[in-house]
Amino acid sequence: MISDAIRSKQKAVIPYITAGLPDLGATGRIIRALSDAGAAAVEIGLPFSDPMADGPVLQKASHLALQAGFTMEGLMKNLEDWVSSADIPLIIMSYINPIMRPGMKETLTGFKEKGIQGVIIPDLPADARGLFNLCRDIGIDLIRLVAPTTTTARQKEVISGCSGFVYAVSVKGVTGARTALPEEVSRQVRAIKAMTDLPVCVGFGVSTAEQVDDMLAFADGVIVGSHLMDAVMDESDPIKAAYDCFRKLVEV
């Protein structure tokens, strides 16, 4: 279970990688390297032509992966091997359109059959109860995002339709590494934790080992995406680059 994997780690850091960059074969080797490096889980982002929640680094990564020939069919052919190569949960992060195109139930069932344990869909409609119920019936976690601007009433509604962990968005705006994170994050996380027994993980903007340690003082886990992908994108050996970048974030 995703929640157990997070709780079992002294430093629960969840890296995000873009599927298909530089190609699907390399993606699998990067996942294995991150598992070996001590990741609590891995988020696999599906490239999309209009990634509205993504900053420039992940937009570029998505664009390059699509240029390299990423397809959902290719993803599905590789997922089972990726899952079997890692000792940690794998989570799909995708905008809703790529998942809906083949059919929501069919796609989610396919993910489950390949061994994927959770999905994150940042552009869910306001009323996602039906999707939460579908994921529950299929046996896959639906991880929901709670932003700094989310009202308390809306937070309760979102969390009631969430499983795996709650994704606490640390900043207003899009993804991307920040040199500093808002002081209000700790208050935001503690407020969420008062509403749920699920782990609460902080994402958006985390880029240094110091920030990881600061976040883990009050959060159950930390998600790192843009910082990692920036380190990987233009490297001749992206597998080593991913491993080294991740180790620098979690080493004491």
N, C-alpha and C positions, 0 to 999 in steps of 0.2 A: 504493500500500500504506500501511496505517496506520503501520506501524513506520517506513517511510521518511519519511512526513510529519512524524512526531515528531522524528526525527533531523535533519531539514533546517531546523528552526526554532532560532534563537538562544535564544528563550524559548518553549518548547513548552507552551502553556497550552490546555487543552481545556475549554471551557464546557459546562455541562449546562443544557438548557432543557426545560420541560414542554410536550409537544405539545398543541396545542389551547387554549393560554392566551395571549391572550384568545380567540383562535379560530385555526383552521388556516391561514387566509390570513396572519394576523399572524405565526404561527410561521415560515412561509417567509421573510417579510421580516426577521425577527430572525436567522434562520440566515444570510441574505445579509449582514446588517450585521456579524455576528460574524466571518464569513469576511473581509470587507473590513477589519475591525479587527485581523486578524492571528492568529486562532485557528489552532491546528495541526489541529484536527478539532472536530466538534461532537457531543456526546452528546444524543440526543433521547429524553427519558424518556416512557414511555407511562403515562398516568394509570391508577391502579388503586385499587379501593375499600378495600384493606387493605395499604397500603405499609409493611410492618413494619420496614424498614431506614431509613425516612425520618424526619427530625425534623419539627418543627412547620411550618417554611416549605414544605418540599416536600410535606408532607401537605396543607397548605392549597392549594398550587398544583394538586395532583392533584384535589382536591375541586372546585375552581373549574372546571378543564378538563372534568371529567365533567358538572358542572352546565351548562356552556356547550354540551354536546352532542357531546363527543368520541366517535368510534367508530373501530374498526379499519378499517372500510370507507372512511371518510373519510380516514384516514391513508394507506391504500394509494393512494387517488386522487391524493394530493398529493405522495407521496414522490419521484416522478420529477422533478417540477418543482423540488422543494427541492434534489435532487442536482445538477441542471443549473445551478442558480443559484449554486452554491458551488464554489470551486476546491479544496476540502479534503474529506477523508473524512467521511462522516456515519455515526454509530454509533447503533444502537438500544439503549436500556437499558430492560429490562422485567422485571417479575416473570414467573414461568413460566406462570401461568394464562392471561393474554391471548394468549400465543403458542401455547399448547397447544389453546385452544378451537377454532380452525379446523383444527387439525392441525399438529404441530411441523414436519414436513417441508414442508408446503404453505406455512406462514407464512414459514419461513426462505428457501425458494425464491423466494417473492414478494418478500421484502426484497432478495435478491440481484438479481433481475430488474429491480427499480426502481433499483438502483445503490448500495444500502446496503453498506458494506464490513465491518461488524463488529456483534456483539451482545454485550451484557453482561446476564447473568441472575443477580441476587444471591441468589436462593433455589434454586439448583440442588441436586439431590440429591447425596449424598456421592459416588456413583459416576456421573460424568458422561462417562466415556470414550466411550460410544455417541453422545452428543450432539456431542462433539468430532469424532468420525469423520464424523458426518453433516455438520457444518459444513464440515469439510475437503473432503468430496466435493462439496458445493454450491459451495464457493469463497468462503466468508464466514468472517471471523475470529471465534473464540470467545474473548473476553477474560475472564479469571478474576480473582476477588478473593482477596487474601491478607491476613488480618487480623493484628493484633498478637498475638492469642492462638493463631494457627495453629502447630502443632508443626512442627519441621523436616521430619519424615517426611511430614507432610501437605502441607507447602509443595512438596516435590519432586513429590508425586503431582499436585497442582493444576497446577503449572507445566508438567509433561509433557503436560498436556491443554489447553494455552493457546496462543493465537496473537495477533498484533497488538501487544499489550503486556500486561504484568502490572499489575494495578490493586492497588497497595499501600494498604490502608486504614490511615489514620494514627492513628485513635483507636478506643478501645472504645466501643460504643454506636452511636447512629443518626447520620444526616447532620445538618449544621448548622454554621454559622460559629462558630469559637472565637477568643478573643482571643489564645490561645497554644496551640502544638502540642507534644506530648511530645518530650523530648530523644531518646527512644529511636528516633524515626522514622529518623534517619540510619543507625543500626545495623541496623534492620529492612530498609531499602532495600539497603544494601550486602550483607547476607546473601542477599537475593533475587537481586541482580545476580551473585553468585558462582555461582548455580545456572543461569543462563540468559543467552543472547545477546539476548533480547528487551528492548526498552525497558521500564523500570519507571517508572510514573507514580503520584504520590501524590494521593489524594483523601480527602474527608471533613474538613471543618473549615477549609479554606483560605479566607481572607477579606480579606487585605491584600496590597499590592504587596511589602511586606517579607517576608511569609510565602512568597510566590511565589519571591522571590529566594533566601530561605533554603533552600527545598526544592530548587530547581534547582542548588544547590551540590553535591548528591549524587544527585538523581533526574533522570531523562531528561525528565520532564514533570509537570505539575500539573493537577489537575482541580478546577474551581470550579463549584459548583452552587447551594447555598442562598443564598450571598451575592449571586449574580447574579439569581436568581429573586426574592429579597426586594427588589432594586432595580427590578425590572420589573413586579411584580404589580399595583401600584396606580397606575401611571403613566398619564397620558393619552396619552403617546407612548412605548409600550414599546420600539419599535425604536431610537429615539434613546437611551433609558435603557440598553438592553443594550449598545449601541456604547460609550457614555460609560463605563459601569461597567467594561467589559472593558479599554478603553484605559488606565484608571487602574491596572489590575493589571499591565500589561505595559510601560508607559512607563518609560524609564530615568530 
